[in-house]
């Protein structure tokens, strides 16, 4: 999948790394480790996690609602299947 905005994509990846390093939310790091153990390369794992971050961010903005941790974690559990699939 080609990024439509590479700068924004990099920002979402930074968010992912911040979540992994701070272990907040913990499910991000759990999912990171799970996907790596499934043989997915690190760069692809980060891209997949960034897709989840971008999807939840979109939902927050579009529906003018707070961040939904439950919805976010459900999307993480479905990876490597994309949130919109």
Helices and strands as residue ranges (DSSP letters): H 6-22, H 26-37, H 42-63, H 69-78
